[in-house]
Each structure stands twice: as C-alpha cells, then as structure tokens.
Amino acid sequence: MFEKRSERLERIDTGDYTPEEYAVFLREIRFINRFIGDVRALKKTFLREIAAEKQREFSVLDVGAGSGEMLRVVADFARRKNLKCELLGLELNELSANSIRAESQNYAEIKAVRADAFRLPFADKSFDYAICSLFAHHFTDENLVLILTEFNRVTRRKIFVVDLHRHRIAYLSYQLFCTVFRISRLVREDGSLSVLRGFKPKELEKLAVRANLKNISVRRVAPFRLVLSADAN
C-alpha cells in the first residue's frame, strides 16, 4: 500500500465536487496547513534561505497556490524583514484564483493569475523563485517532470517543492486528525489518498534529476513533509 505511489485520482482532480464543497475544501485546507506542516516547512527551508541570502527584494511564483495562504506567509515575512517582494499565485481553478484575490486584498504585493502549470505564461527566467505546496502529488511522475521543467524555465534562482512523505504513520495520523476535528468527507478522503500519492525522498530526487535541476536536495520536515530544493539552470 505504501511501497509505490497510488495512481487513483482525487475527487478534487476529477472535478467531482460542488462549489459549496470546494469552498469548504479551501477553508479546511488552510486550517489543516496551520496544524500539520506546510507553513512550518516553508519557513524552515525557503524563508530561511531568503533570510540567509540577505536579499532586499525578490519575486516568487507559487504554482497551484490554492487560496494563496503560502504567499501571505511569504508577504508577512518580507514585511517583518522590510524586504520588497513581488508574489504571484497561479491557479487553473477559477474559484481558487478568485480566492487568492479576495483573501489577499490587504497585500498589494500579491497578484493572481489563472493558467496551466504545463504551459506557464511567462518569459524565461521571469522569477527569482518558483514554489509549490501540496501540488506535486496530484500528478503522475511523467507529468511532474514536465511541470518541474517549466519551473526551471521561468526561474532564475531556486525551486522549492513542499509535498507529502508517503508513510504509514502519516496516513493513520491524518485520519485521526480528521476524526477529531470533524473534517468534511471530501477533504478526509482526498487527504488520505494524497498521502498514498505522496513521495519517498529518493523518488522526488530522481524526478528532479529527470527535470535537469541542479544541486538537488530533499529534506524531511516534521510532520511528514518533504521539501525538494534545487537550483534553476
């Protein structure tokens, strides 16, 4: 069950949900992220690097940005450090793109665009960084290599991919979390399948190699997150 990635599609990827279910999905995913890892993973990797580099300004493309939560974390960090940043959230789903705009009204540095990750509508080397969070596991290995290749094309400096570590304890812990906090059926079932569609560290590293990324590192961040970082070239 955990030896290889599941090929089953999540409902969120098939479009088998109502607008009301999707609104609950976005709200609950934000809640879950605060508790079990994505913000923490971003802070311990990407934002730590920004601080260490002592850059005064930078640009970020967040692909599959959801409601833009990660971009707002980056924006708050930049404001605390008195840094200038330009942040763009890309989403194929119109509801998500609209959610980024609606929930980021107090962040002039955040913009949203509706577009396809396989054909990023940007010139080569348009951004300092490309990031994504809980996005990669939605794709087959072959398609993820294509997406990472696009990341490489539009990025000047580095790429960061935050995703799920496929692990038995992660699977069981998520189901317990959903029971305790009465998470909706869509998020409970899709989230459990997400773990099964997640990665082992070596798997993610090999995909980055296939995408021709350089200086590849895959780091484990508790609880059960993997962070791929690599230089664009």
N, C-alpha and C positions, 0 to 999 in steps of 0.2 A: 504493500500500500504506500510505503514511503520511499521505496528504492528508486522509483523513477517518477518523473513529473506526470500528473494526470493530464489527459487530453480532453476531458469534459469541459464544455463551455459553461461559464457562469451565466445566470439569468441577465445580469447587468450587461453582458456582452451580446446577448441574443436580442435584446430589446423587449423581452417578455416581462414588462412591468408597466404600471400606470404612472402618470405624472405625480400622483399623490405618493405612490411607493418610492419614486425616485427622490422626492423632496425629503421623505423620512430617511432614505439611504444617505443623502448628503449630510443631514443633521447627525445621524448616528455615527457615521464615519469620522466626523470631526470629534465627537465625544470619545470614540474608541482610540483615535490617534493621541489624544491628550493622556490617556492612561497607559497605552501599551506600545509606545515606542517610536513613531516616525519623527515627531518633533525632537525627541532626545537624540535619535540617530543623526538627524540633520545638524544639530548643534555640536555633536561630538566629532563630526567629520567636516562637512562643508564650511560651516560657520567658523569652526576652529581654524581652518586653513585661511579663510579671509582675514581673520584677526592676526594670524602669524605673518601673512604676506604684507601687512600694514598698507594695504591699498586704500586710497582715498575715494576711489569711485570704481564701480563695476556694474556689469549688466548680466542678467540671468534670464534664461528661457526655461520655464517649467512646463514640461510636456505631460499631458494628462493631469492637469493641475486640479481637477475636481472643483471645489468651491474656492480655491485659492488660499487655503489655510497655510501651506508651506511658504507661499510668497509673503503673507503677512508676518510670519515668523521672521523671515529674512529682512523685511522692511523695518520691523521693530528693532532688530539687531542693529541695522545700519543707522537708525535714528539715535540709538543709545551711544553708538560709537562716532556719531557725527560724520557719517560717510554718505556719499552721494551714490544712489543706485537707480537703475532702470530695470524694472521687473515685468516680464511678460508671461502670462499664463495662456497656454494653448490647450484647447479642448475641441474635440469633434462634436460632442453633445451640446446642443444649443442651450439646454437647461443649465448645464454646468457653466458654460461661458457667461450666461446671464447672471448666474450666482456669483461668479468671481467679481463681476462689475458691481452688483448690488451690495455685496458684503465688504467690498474694498473702497467704498465711497470716500472714506477718510484717508485714503492712501493715494495721493496723486502719482506716486512712483509706480503704481501697479496698473497695468493695462491687460486686456484680454483679447484673444483672437480665436475665432473658430476655424480650425484647419485640421488636416490629416497628418499624423505623425510620419507616415511613409513618404510624404511629399511636403516637407516643411517649406513654407512660402517665404524663404529668406535667402539672401545672398550668402555666399561662402564667408565664414568667419565673422558673422554678424554679432555674436555674443561672446562675452568672456567665459561664461559657464552655461552648460546645459544640465538640468537636473530632472529627475522624475522620482516619484514616491508611490509605491504600491501600484505601479503601472506595468512594469515589465512582465509580471507573471500572467497577464492577460493574453500573452502572445505565444505562439509556437517558437521554438528555438530559431528556426529559419527566419521568421518574420522579425524576431527581436534583433537578429544580426542586421537586418535591413534598417531597422529603426536606429540602432546604435551607429550605423554607418552615416545616417543622416545627422545624428548628433555630432559626429566627428566633423562633418562638412561645415556645419554652421557655427562651430565653437572654436574660439581662439586659444583657450587655456585648458580647462579641465571639464570632465564629465563626472557626475555623481548619480548613481542609481541606488535608491533605497528600496529594498524589497524583502520578501519573506523567506526565512530559513525553514525549509521543509523538514519538519521534525515532529515525532510523535507527541512529545510533551507540549509543543506549540499548539497542535491540533486539539488535544484534550483541554488545555488551559483556555483556549478560545471558546470552546463550547461551554465550559463552566462560567466564564465571564458573561456570555450571552444569557445564560440562565439567571444569574444573579441580578443582572441589570435589565432583564426583560427586553432584550434586543429583538427587533422585528424579524419575522421569518426570512424575508429576503436577505437581510444583512447577515443573519445567523447562518443560513445555508450557503450563501455565496462566500462568506468569510471562511467557512470551514473548507470549502472547495479551493479557495485561494491558497490556503496552506498547502494543499495537495498539489497545486500548480506552481508552488514556490521552487526554490533552488537549494542545492548544496553548493558550498563555496567554490569547489572546483568546476562545477557546471557553469556558474556565472563567469568565472575567469576564462574558460575556454570560449565562451560566446564573445567575450570582449576581444580575445585574440583573433577570432574569425572576423571581427569588425575592424581589424587593423588598428586598434587602440594601442597606446604605448604606456609604459610604466604602470602596469595594471596592479591594483591591489584590491582584495576582497576582505573586508573586516567584519567580524561578528560584533554586533551591538545588542546588548540585552534590552528587552526580552525578545529573542528570536528574530532579529533583523540582520540582514546582510547589507553592507554598503560597498558597492563597487565604485572605486575611483580610478580614473585613468586620464592621461594626457591626450589632448587632441593633437593631431598632426596634419 
